[in-house]
Amino acid sequence: MSRDYQVRVHILEGRDLKGRESAGISDPICFVEVGGQKQHTAIMKKTLSCTWDHLFFFELKCPAEEFRRTKILVNVYDANTFKRNVLIGGYEFECGWVNDQAGHEIFRKWVALSDVTDKFEGIQGFLKLSAVALGPGESSPSHDDDEEEDEEEGTDLQSLVLMPPNITTEEYHLLVRCYRAENLPKMDQFGKTDGFCRVKFGGTTNKTKIVKKTLSPVWDQELQIPVTIPCMSDTIPFEVLDWDQAGKDEIIATVPFSLRDVMAMPMPPRWVNLYGALETGHSKIEQQLNTGSLEGNAFRGRVLMSMMTQRVEQAKLAVNAIGGAQAPQTESYTLRFDLYEATEIPTGRNAEVEVCVGSNKVVSSSAGVKNKCASWFESLKDLKVSLPQETKDLPDIIISLYVKTISRTRVGYLRLKAQDVLQFNGPPRWYLFKADPLGEKLGEEDLPGFVLFKLGF
């Protein structure tokens, strides 16, 4: 006997879709087919990750067994105007399986797309969706707004991915070795820091021991984190924090790494430089600077660490003791800086320029500001520093423009890659500085300063 059934499919977003065009890009469109009824989303132009947020309804009238066997087919294509659409990948459910789930639904799940034509092997991208399959008299649960965010801290993202049966998964350990740190900022009122490292990946969190009351902690620990491949996550946020007994632990700095890069090329022990806010505080802007939401504009120390992956039969979360690592070889560098003049200085009676390379710094003389301009025409004292031989591990050069009225305030800064200025040659250049988000709020027509200088090692 035929009965009435309803199927709802909510196509939310696609991520890491494979490009099918010659330029390695696609124009993704998602088709949903249930019981011979086919509907589709809009076409998203030239992207490999996109948001559709499109809800489809399907009404079926059939016997119960036929309903249970009816497939929900979801296929993502690269859309073409004059040629046939090219399949990127698809996934399928049976209505009976969805109906058997809690609440007769799968809610905001990621599915791994595969090429059913077998032209392309492996995962072809990920699709986030919800699906509901209801029989007579059945209803699905309502969801609060809080439940809409399923990728918050503590959620195991890997558990949210449904793999097609033709995809084989492999277990790995992500091994993050934390040896020691130098020149961490003073986070406590007594001028010390209780430092530890933390890594979050795929909803799993692991952290080192806390080393108290020092700016140069030694951990010598390996953070072992389980990873299942294929994996929809790639960014590995590495955090250094200050432990707080009474309140919330404070993030000193955050450095993002790529799982794909680490799997392709393990990272040997190297100094990783930390950047964040100039001052230690609790404001929202300082938190954004220290978490990487905003560009860090001050050096906050460095960590000697390494990172690799290891194939295992069964991955487990663990913290392992390890021996210390020898720091990479260093070399003596001399930074020369010729300072000429500045314009568009937004405020202040006097101005000065500070140049920082890691924890080393040199400051210019103070010049009077008139009509938003200041002149120096001086060579700053040579900055002689011992830094890693590998130029990619050199700390960035941070140049700050300070003004003085009653107090000394930074109004602008510039952050340059050291390897880009290894030679002291060529004419001086004008540089437009960036506004310091923690400095004085500038007027609509104000700029954080143009500075004419020449620098190099």
N, C-alpha and C positions, 0 to 999 in steps of 0.2 A: 504494500500500500504506500502510495506517495504521500509525503509530508513536506511541510515548509521548513526550510533551513536558511540561515543567513551566515555569510562569511564577510568579515571586514579585514582589510589589509591596509596598514598605515606604513607607507614608504617614507622613511625619515631622511636618511642621508647615505651617501656613498663615500668611501675612503680608499685611497691607494688603488684606484682602478687602473687597469692596464691601458696604455695608449694603443690605438689601432690605426692611427694615421701615421704618415711618413715622418712627421715631426715628433712622434712619440706622445701625442695628445689625443683626446677624444672629445666628442660632443655627446655626453651620456644621456640616455633616455631609458626609463625603466618600464617594462611591460608586465602586467599582472594578469594571469589567466586562470579562471576557476570555472570548471564545468563547461568549457567552450565559450565562455564570455571573456572578452579581452578588453582591458583598459590600460591607459598609459599616462605617465607623468609628462611634464614639459621637458623640452630639450635644454640642457645646460651647456652653454658654449665653451669649448676649449678649456677643459679642466679635467683633472683626475680625482678631485674630491669636491663634493657638492652637497647641497641640502635641498631636498624636494618638499618634504612635509606635506604629502598628499595622501588623503584618506579615500579608499575605494570600498564600495558596497556591492555585494553580489547576492542576489536572491535565487535560491534553488528550490525546485520541487521534484522530489525523487524518493525512492525507497531508502530506508535507513542504511542498508548495506552499500548501496551505490554512493550515498553521501559519504560514508566512511572511506570509501576507495577513491573518491574524487580528489584530484591533486590540485594544490595551489602552486602554480608555476610562476616564478619570479625570474625574469631575464633582463639583464642590462645590456644595451647595445650602444655602439657608436653610431649616431644618427647621420644619415647621408641624404642629400636632397635629390640627386639624380640617380644614385646607385642604391642597391639594397643595403639596409642597415647591417652592420657587422657585429656579431655577437662578441661581447666582452666576457660575460660569464653569467651563470644562473644558479638557482637553488630551487628545490621543490619540497613541499610537505604534503602529507595526506590529511584531509580534513578530520578524519577519525583520530589521528595522532594529536592534532591541535585540540580537538574537543576533549581528549582525555587528560590534558594538562590542567593544573590548578586554575580555576576560574575560566576554563575552556579557552585559554589564550596562551600565547607567548608574548611577553611584554618587553619591548625595546631591546630585542636581541640583535647581536651582530651575526650575520651569516657569511661564511667564506664562499665566494663565488668560484665556480670551476667551469671550464669550457667543455660542455657535454659533447662537442664534436671531436674532442681529443686532438684538435689541431695545436692547442697550447696546453702544456702540462703545468700542474701546480695551481696555486691560488692566483686568481685573476683580479682580486680586489675584495673589498668587504662592503656589505650593505646592512644598514641598520633598519629594522622594521618591527612592527607589532602585527599579530594576526589573531583573529577571534573566529571560532567556528561554533555556531549555536544551533541546537535543535529546538523542537517545540517546548515552550515553557522554561527554557534556560536563559540565563542572563550572565553578563560578564561584570566583574567588579569595576567600580570607579576608582580612579587614581588621583591622589593629591598632587599638587605641584611639586612637592618635595620628591616624590617618586619619579618625576620626569627626569631628574638628574641622576643617572645610574653610573656616572663615571667619577663620583666623588671619591675622596680619600678613603681607602679601606675596601673599595669594591674590586673584586678580582675580575679584571677586564677579560682575561683569558677564558674565564668560565662563562662569559657572555657570548662567546663565539661558537656558533654551530657549524661543524665541519661537514662537508659532503662525504659520503661513504668512500669515494675514490681517492681521498686525500689521506696520506699517512703522516702522522704527527711524530715528532722526535723531542726527547727531553734533553735540556741543557742546563748547566749551571752558568750563570753570569757571576764571575769572580772579580770583585772590586777590592783591590788590596790597598789599604790605607796605612802608610808608614808613619809619616810625621808632618808637622806643619811649622811654618815660621812666620813671624811678624803679624800674627792675628791682632785685630784691634782690641782695645781695652773695653770690655763689655760690662764689667762690674764696677761698683762704686769705689772699690779698693784698687782699681787699675789692673785687674787680672781678668782671665776668661776661663770658663769651664767648658772646654771644647770637645765636640764629638762630631762624627760624620754620619750621614744618613743617606740611604739610597731607596728610592721608590720606583717600582716597575711592575706593570700589570696588576696593580692593586695590592702588591706585596711590599712591605716596608722592612728594612733591616738597618741596623745601626751599630757603630762601634761602642766601646766603653767610653765613659766620660773621664777625661783627664783634667783635674781641677787646678785652678789658680796658676795658670801659666799661659804665656803667649806663644809658646813653642811646644805643643803637646806631642808626645810619641805614643802612637797606638799599636803599630805592628800587628794589625788584625786584617783578616780577609772576610769580606761580606759575601756570603754565598746565597744567591737568589735563584729560585727555580724559574725556568723559562720553557714554554712549549712552542715549538716551531712547526708550522707557520704561525706567526705572531702578528697581531694587528697593531701592536705598540712598537714604537721605534725609539722615542726619546727617553733617555735615562737621566733624570734629574739627580745630580750629585750635590748634596748640601753639606755645608759646615755650619754648625750651630753652637750657641752658648746655652748650656743647661741652666735652668732657673729653678731653684728649689721651691719657691713660693708661687711663681706665676708660670706663664707659658714660655717654653724655650724660644730663644730668639735666633732667627736665621742670620748668619753672618754674610753668607754669599751662596749663590747657586750657579753651578756649571752644567750645561746640558751636553750629553754625549749621545751618539747614535748607535743603537744595537747593530744595525747593518754594518757600520764602519768597524765596530769592534770584532764582529764575526769575520769580516774580510781581512782585517789586519789587527792582531792583538796589540794593545798599547803597552810598551815596556815601561819600567819605572821612569817617571819624568815629573818635573815641577809643573803643577797646574796653578796658574795665577787666579786669584780671586778678586772680584770687583763688586762694588755696591755703593752704599751711601757714604758721603764724606763724614757725616757725624753719626754717632750711635744714639738712637732714639726709638720711639715707638709710634711715630706717625705713619699714616697709610702710605705716604710717598716714600718714606724710608723703607718700608716693607716691600714696596714695589721695586725699588732699586736693588734690594738685597735678594729678591727672588727672581730677578731677571725680567720682570714685567716692563720695567724701564731700564734703559742703558745705564749700567753702573758707571759712575764718574769719579770713583776713588779706588785706589789699591787697598785691599783688605787682607793681604797676606798671600801665602802660597802653600800648596799641599803636595808632598811627594807621594805619588800613587801610581798604580798600574791597573789594567783592566783586560780581561780576556773571557772567552767562553769555553766550555768543556762539555763534550757529549757524554751523557750518562744514561743508564737504564731507568733510574727513578730519581728525579730531581727533588732536593730537600732544602729547606731554609736552615741556614746555620751561620755561626760566627766562629772562625777558626784563627787560632794564634799562628803567627808566622814570624820568621826572622826579619831583621831590618834589611833595607836595601841601600846599596851604594848610590849616592846622588850622582846625576849625570855630570860629566866634566864641564868645567867652567872656563871662561876666558875673560880677560880684562878688556873693558870697553871704555872709551872716553866720549861723552856726548858734548858736542859744542852747540851753543845756542846764541845767535846774534839777534838782538831785539832792537827794532827800529821805532815804530810808532803805532798808535791805535786810534781808531775813530769810532763814532757811534757808541761811546761809553755812556750808558743810560743814566748814571747817577754818580755821586761822590766828588770829593775835593781832590783826592789823590788816587793814583792807581799803581798797581804793581802786578807783575806776572810771575807765577810760580811754575816750575817745571819739575815733574816727578817721574822717576823711572823705578818702579817697584817701591821700596821703602826709602829710596834716596831722592833728595830734592835740592833744588837751588832756587833762590828768589832774587828778582831784579831789585834795583833801587826804586824808590817811590818817586813818581813823576806827578806834577800838578795837572789837573784836568781843567781845560778851558774850552768852552764851546763843544763839549763832548769829545775832545781830542787830547792826547797825551803823547809826549815824545821822550825817548830814551837814548837811542843810538849808542847802545853799549853791548859789549860781549859779556855774557854772564860767565861766572866762574865755571871752568870745565868740570863736568860731573864724571868722576872716575869711579866705575862700578865693576864688580865681578858678577858675571851673568852666565847662563848656560850657553855652551857652544852652539847648540841647535837653535837657529834663529827663530823657528816657530814657537819655541818655549820662552822667548824673551818677553818680559812684561811690556804692556802698552805704555806709551808715553802720554801722560796726562798733563795738559797745559791749562792753567787756570788764570783767569783775569779777576783780580780782587780790587775793590774800591774801599776807600776809607772816608768816613765822616766822623761819627762818634766811635764806631766799631769797624772792624775789618770784615767785609762781606764778599763772598764770591758771587759774581753776577753771570759769569760765563765760563765755559770750559771747552776743551777739544781733546779727543782721545784718538791717538794715532798708533798704528801698528809699527812696532820698532823695526821690523824687517823691511818696511817701506822707506825708511830713512837711514839706511846703513851707510850712505855716502854723504859727506858734507860737501856738496858741490851744487852748482846752479845758482841763479839769482834768488834773492828773498821773495817770498810770496805773501799776498794778503789772504788771511783765513777768516771766515765768518765763524764765530764761536757759537756754541749752543747754550741756551738759557739753562741755568742751574735750577732744577725744579724745587730745590730747598732754599733758593736765594730769594731776594726781594721780587715781588710780582712786578713784572714790567708792564708799562702802558701799551696800548694797542699799537702805537707807532714806534715803540722803542725796540732796539735790537740789543743783543747781549755783547756787542762789540766786534769790530773788525781789527785784526792785529797783523802787522807786517813783521815777519821774522824769517830766519833761516836756521835750519838745524840739521844735524846728522852726526853719525858716529865716525 
